[in-house]
Each structure stands twice: as C-alpha cells, then as structure tokens.
Amino acid sequence: MTPRERQLQSLLFQCPDKVTLAPGGPRESTRAVWHKQGLPEGVHYMKALYEILGIEPDVQRPQPDLGVDFKMIPQFEEKVLEHKDGHYIVQDWMGAITEISDEFDYTYIRSAKDFVTRKWHKFPVQTRADWDQMVWRYDVDTPGRFPDDFDERCQKLQDRDGFLRVHFNGPFWQLREWVGLENLCVMMIEDSDFVREMIHHWTAFTSQILNRILQHITPDQVGFSEDMAYKAHSMISPAMVRAFLVPSYDQWISQMKAADVPVIFMDSDGQIEELIPIWIEAGINCCGPIEVAAGNDIVAFRERFGKKMAYTGCVDKRAIAAGGDIMKAEVMRTVPPLLKAGGVIPGCDHGVPPDISWPNFVAYTRLLAQLTGWI
C-alpha cells in the first residue's frame, strides 16, 4: 500500500494495512533540545525514529508540489522599525506592525519555525482606503500566482505515491490578518457590510484559484486554516459562524465535491466542540489538531459525531511530556477506541514543544507504532 493509499484509508474509515504513523512535528527549539538528548545532528527525527524502532520506512517516489501561491502578491517589505528593550518592532510581510523578542527575527513571523509570542501594534486594514491598498494584491492573474510549469507538475502528480494537499486560509483567519481579532469582532457587529465585502473578495479569489487547480488535478485533501477557538469556546458565536463564514465554506466545498476531493479538512486550535456540528453540515469531514488542554475530549467526539468526522492529532502533548505511565495511560485511553472505528491519524495535538524530551518522544512513538500496526 502506498503512503497515499494508506493515508486516505486511515482518514476515510476504511481498512489500511496499517494506520499512517504521524507522531507530530518538532519546531526549532524542540530539535535543539533533542540534539542534546540523543537525536544525531543533521538527521531528520523521523529517520532516527524508524532506525531506533526497527521500522522500514515507506518508499515514495519524489513528487513536486503544485507551487500555487494564495498569499498577497506583492507582499509588503519586511523591515525593522525599532529595536529596544530586547524586542524588535517590525513591519511584516502582511503589512502589520508586530513586536517580537530579538531572540528571533521577522522570518519567524513569515513561517512557524518555532513557538514565538508576538504583539500586534497595528493591522494593515483600518479603513476602506486601507482596503483599497490591500485588495489589488489578491489578483488571480498576477505573475507568480501559478508556476510556469504548473501543467507539467499536475501531469506528474496524476500518478503519485504521496498524499497531495491544498491548503489556504479560511475567511476568519484571513480577515483577522487584515484587521485584527478584536477589530474583526467589533466590525461584525458595527460594520457587517464591510466585513462581508472583504469575505466576498477573499472567497471569490480563492475560489478562482481552486477552480484552476481542480481543472488539472484532484488533490487528496483540501483544507482551511481558521484557528477560531480559545481554550473554552469559539472566538465568535455559532450564529456568527453560520452568518459570516459558512457561505464561503459552501462555495468552496461545492467545488471540491464536484471534483471528488475525498478529504475536506479544517484546522483550528482551541475548544471546537460547538463548531464541529457546523463543519459537518458544511461538508467538512476531517479536523485537527484536537487540543486536549482546551477541553476537547476526542473519545466523546467520536461517540457524539460517529463517522461524520475524522481526526488528526488528539494526543495530549502534556502527557507525552510527562512520559512513563502518564503518557501510556493517555494514549491507551484515546487511541485504541478511535482506531477501532477508523477515521483517525493519531499524533501530538499541535507542534511538539521542547518540554517533550527525545527519550519520551521515542517511547511515545514506539507505543503509537505498536497500536497503528507498524511494530
């Protein structure tokens, strides 16, 4: 069974030869700690795990990515505006004025290389005049949006061993980048027409890109980033989700279903129980990372939602960090019941933090490999 077939069957409640092994991914600070604890320098952590656990890794032919860019073109100039008291104040690539520790630089805003706390001073869209300076950056036909060899890449991807994903921001995430969370929540009440105008533009823009992709290739998964929940609740009410966000999901998902995209994925941190029913109604059939610290109970979710929703993640990072019997108890509480029904790829319930030691991560991955059929 190829990695692609295995991942699809793992998520679609089918019968893979073994469930995809995806224990979780470390970031920069985690890898630095692991190198001091036994992970060899210059060796990918999964390669080291396979060797330690005696697992024969999957052989997968190299495959290109699609190379399609959903971000603004051109991006704003990244530059340091001020440096004082151990912090940089920068203009980031999205046009926001952001403050970060000078332990890092603005490239850490561009990509999630590590666990970086930021403070936002100003967002790029404050007024309709600001919106006029933003909207033109999202033109489907801008050079660089699609690679010159897009058709060739799609042709090569028709016969693939690996899992092909397309992922872009949902409307909540995207508008939060433009106007900020607090401003967005206020605007949904006080200037809802402007909010809908921005959502409409984002939805149309992404829909056109998605349409061009789907004319050439059917991805195995199309997903959205929303991060729309706190520790205890959604950031906006279910009624507001239905009013402002679901129309975008409806448009995109109708395109995906017409193209037979098998996995439609929602990425959101926080407590998502009140959101899952809305996602199911919209046609989303997989979500992650199911953060346990936010009060998500994956076993209860499976009992409540059955096979209407598949999951990735689900394993409490705090239990992995504790190791030993605490880790074993948590993994055995959650993973076997989910595997019995299918529709899950278990792993750490977000990026793997540095308080998870390399020995504890190895022990946890060994148990996960045993349960998913690799050992």
HUQUI-V652807 format. One line per field, one symbol per residue. ss: DSSP state (H for helix, E for strand, - for the rest). phi: phi as a letter, one per 40 degrees, with the letter a starting at -180 (. if undefined). psi: psi as a letter, one per 30 degrees, with the letter a starting at -180 (. if undefined). Layout:
BEGIN
ss=???
phi=???
psi=???
END
This chain:
BEGIN
ss=--HHHHHHHHH--------------E-HHHHHHHHHH-------HHHHHHHHH-------------------------EEEEEE--EEEEE-----EEEEE-----HHHH-------EEEEE-----HHHHHHHH--------------HHHHHHHH-------EEEEE-HHHHHHHHH-HHHHHHHHHH-HHHHHHHHHHHHHHHHHHHHHHHHH----EEEEE---E----E---HHHHHHHHHHHHHHHHHHHHH----EEEEEE----HHHHHHHHHH---EEEE--HHH---HHHHHHHHHHH-EEEEEE-HHHHHH-HHHHHHHHHHHHHHHHHH--EEEEE---E-----HHHHHHHHHHHHHHH---
phi=.cdccccccccbfbbccacdcachbcbdccccccccbhcccgbcdccccdcccgcccccbcdbcccgcbcccbcccccaccabafgbcbbccccgccbbbcccbacccccaccacbcbbccabcbbbccccccbcccbbdccdgcbccbddcccccccbbcccbbbaaccccccccccbgccccccccccacccdccccccccccccccccccccbabccabbbcbfbaccbaccbcdccdccbbddcddcccccccccgccbbbbbacgcbdccddcccdchcbaaacfccccgcbcccccccbfccacbbggccccccccgfcccccccccbcdcccccggabcadcidcccccccdcccccccccccccgcb
psi=kleeeeeeeefghailelkkjiflklaeeeeeeeffgfjkkgkkeeeeeeeefhkjlkkkkkkllfgkjflkjlllkkkkekjlhgkkkljlffgljkklkgfaafffeelifljkklkkeklfjfleeeeefeeffikegkkfekleheeeeeeefejlflkkkkklkleeeeeeeefleeeeeeefefhfeeeeeeeeeeeeeeeeeeeeeffekjlfkklkkeigkaefllflleeeeeeeeeeeeeeeeeeeefghkekjkkjklajgeffeeeeeefgkgkllgikefggkjeeeeeeefbgfklllbfkjfeeeeeabeeeeeeefeeeeeeeefahkjklkhakjlffjleeeeeeeeeeeeeeggf.
END
